[in-house]
Amino acid sequence: MNTPSHYILNLAVLGTLSPGFNGAITLGAIAPDFPIFAFYLVVRAIEKRPKEKIWSEAYYEPFWQNCVAIGHSVPLAVLGLLVCLYCGWQPGTLFFGSAILHSCLDFPLHNDDAHRHFFPISDYRFISPVSYWDPRHYGKIAASIEFLLVLATVPIVFNLLESPISKGILGAIALLYLWGYSRLYLRILSPKKTSQTPQNPSS
């Protein structure tokens, strides 16, 4: 699932259940993908590797795979959640709860880029038959569902946000989704595109 979708869906669910902790929920929703952002910054902007090899080769190097596994580790997030519950620290509890929800949403939507959600206890990867982006694995259907869920929950999140800046960012994300979806997924299975696949965002 795309990172902005995690932000919107997590905030719609957890922000409604626990109002007043939007910051912690937001950070928890996007934090699992921080290693992926760092990876792309290093290999693209610093190492200047060819764009076509970033997701097909560099992403699968052991160092980066371990970094991504740490970010998406449910056991580590559960441990953090239990510590925060024990200490009575609600922002931390919602941060780790949001990180767990992020992994739960990712779990059924990754095929050959599946994460090790049980790291460091296990290196098991659930290879889902469904991919959130790859048309070879129902990517267009998954992207359509994600797109509709995001648009449906935008009004809920809009009402949870207080500052004009955060509401403006939410509106920009919604417009970006409209543009990106129409540009990529509505054309992805057209006759001229059937032999091509988009670059794997792996988020």
C-alpha positions in Angstrom: 0.0 0.0 0.0 1.2 3.5 -0.8 2.5 5.5 2.2 0.0 8.4 1.9 -2.8 5.7 2.0 -1.4 4.4 5.3 -1.5 8.0 6.7 -5.1 8.6 5.7 -6.6 5.2 6.6 -4.7 4.9 9.9 -5.8 8.4 10.9 -9.4 7.7 9.9 -9.5 4.6 12.1 -7.3 5.4 15.1 -7.9 9.1 15.0 -11.6 8.5 15.3 -11.1 6.0 18.2 -8.5 8.2 20.0 -9.0 11.9 19.1 -6.2 14.3 20.0 -3.3 12.2 19.0 -3.1 12.8 15.3 0.7 13.4 15.4 1.5 10.1 17.0 -0.8 8.2 14.7 0.6 9.9 11.6 4.2 9.2 12.6 3.3 5.6 13.3 1.5 5.3 10.0 4.5 6.4 7.9 7.5 5.4 10.1 7.6 1.8 8.8 8.4 3.2 5.3 11.2 5.5 6.5 13.9 2.9 5.7 12.5 2.8 2.1 12.7 6.6 1.8 16.3 6.5 3.1 17.1 3.7 0.7 15.9 5.6 -2.3 17.7 8.8 -1.3 21.0 7.0 -0.9 21.0 4.8 -4.0 19.4 7.4 -6.3 20.7 10.8 -5.1 24.0 9.9 -3.5 25.1 6.7 -5.2 23.3 7.7 -8.5 22.5 4.2 -9.5 20.5 3.7 -12.7 16.8 4.1 -12.1 15.9 0.8 -13.7 18.1 -1.1 -11.2 16.9 0.5 -8.0 13.8 -1.7 -7.3 15.0 -4.7 -9.3 18.5 -5.0 -7.7 19.5 -2.5 -5.1 16.3 -2.9 -3.0 17.0 -6.6 -2.5 20.5 -6.1 -1.1 20.8 -7.7 2.4 21.5 -4.4 4.2 18.5 -2.6 2.8 16.3 -5.6 3.2 17.2 -5.8 6.9 16.5 -2.1 7.3 13.0 -2.5 5.7 12.4 -5.6 7.8 13.1 -3.6 11.0 10.6 -0.9 9.9 7.9 -3.5 9.2 8.5 -5.8 12.1 5.3 -6.6 14.0 7.1 -8.2 16.9 9.3 -5.1 17.5 6.2 -2.9 17.2 4.3 -5.1 19.6 7.2 -4.9 22.1 7.1 -1.1 21.8 3.3 -1.1 22.3 3.5 -3.2 25.4 6.2 -1.0 26.9 4.2 2.1 26.3 1.0 0.5 27.7 3.0 -0.5 30.8 4.3 3.0 31.2 0.9 4.6 30.5 2.3 6.6 27.6 -0.7 7.0 25.2 1.2 8.8 22.4 3.7 6.0 22.2 0.9 3.4 22.4 -0.9 5.0 19.4 2.4 5.4 17.5 3.1 1.7 17.7 -0.5 0.7 17.3 -0.5 2.7 14.0 2.8 1.0 12.9 1.1 -2.4 13.5 -1.9 -1.3 11.5 0.5 -0.2 8.7 1.9 -3.8 8.6 -1.5 -5.4 8.7 -2.6 -3.4 5.7 0.6 -4.2 3.8 0.5 -8.0 4.6 -2.0 -9.1 2.0 -0.8 -6.6 -0.7 2.8 -7.6 -1.5 3.9 -10.3 -3.9 7.6 -10.5 -4.9 8.4 -7.5 -2.7 6.9 -9.0 0.4 8.2 -7.7 3.8 9.5 -9.9 6.6 6.8 -8.9 9.1 8.0 -11.3 11.8 11.6 -10.2 11.8 13.8 -10.8 13.9 11.9 -13.9 15.2 11.5 -15.3 11.6 12.5 -14.4 8.1 9.2 -15.7 6.8 7.6 -13.6 4.0 3.9 -14.0 3.0 3.9 -14.0 -0.8 0.4 -12.7 -1.4 -1.3 -13.5 -4.7 -2.3 -9.8 -4.7 0.0 -6.9 -5.2 -1.0 -3.3 -4.5 0.8 -2.1 -7.6 1.8 -5.0 -10.0 -0.8 -5.6 -12.8 0.5 -9.2 -13.1 -0.9 -9.8 -9.6 -4.3 -8.0 -9.7 -2.6 -4.6 -9.2 -5.2 -2.7 -11.0 -8.0 -4.1 -8.9 -6.0 -3.6 -5.6 -5.1 0.0 -6.7 -8.8 0.7 -7.4 -9.9 -0.5 -4.0 -7.1 1.5 -2.3 -8.0 4.6 -4.3 -11.7 4.3 -3.4 -10.9 3.7 0.3 -8.7 6.8 0.4 -11.2 9.0 -1.3 -14.0 7.7 1.0 -12.0 8.4 4.2 -10.6 11.8 3.2 -13.7 13.6 4.6 -13.4 11.7 7.9 -9.7 12.7 8.2 -10.5 16.3 7.1 -12.8 16.7 10.1 -10.1 15.3 12.4 -7.5 17.8 11.4 -7.4 21.2 12.9 -4.8 23.3 11.2 -5.3 24.8 7.7 -1.8 23.5 6.7 -2.6 19.9 7.5 -6.0 20.1 5.8 -4.2 21.6 2.7 -1.7 18.7 2.7 -4.6 16.3 2.9 -6.3 18.0 -0.1 -3.1 17.9 -2.0 -2.7 14.2 -1.4 -6.3 13.6 -2.6 -5.6 15.5 -5.8 -2.3 13.7 -6.3 -4.1 10.4 -6.0 -6.7 11.4 -8.6 -4.0 12.5 -11.0 -1.7 9.5 -10.3 -4.4 6.9 -10.6 -5.8 8.3 -13.8 -2.3 8.6 -15.3 -1.0 5.1 -14.3 -3.6 2.6 -13.4 -6.4 3.5 -15.8 -4.0 3.0 -18.7 -2.0 0.0 -17.3 -4.0 -2.7 -19.0 -4.7 -0.9 -22.2 -3.5 -2.8 -25.4 -0.3 -0.8 -25.6 0.6 -1.4 -22.0 -0.1 -5.0 -21.4 3.6 -6.0 -21.6 4.8 -3.3 -19.3 4.8 -2.9 -15.5 5.3 0.2 -13.5 8.3 0.7 -11.3 7.8 -1.0 -8.0 7.4 1.6 -5.2 7.8 -1.1 -2.6 6.2 0.9 0.2 
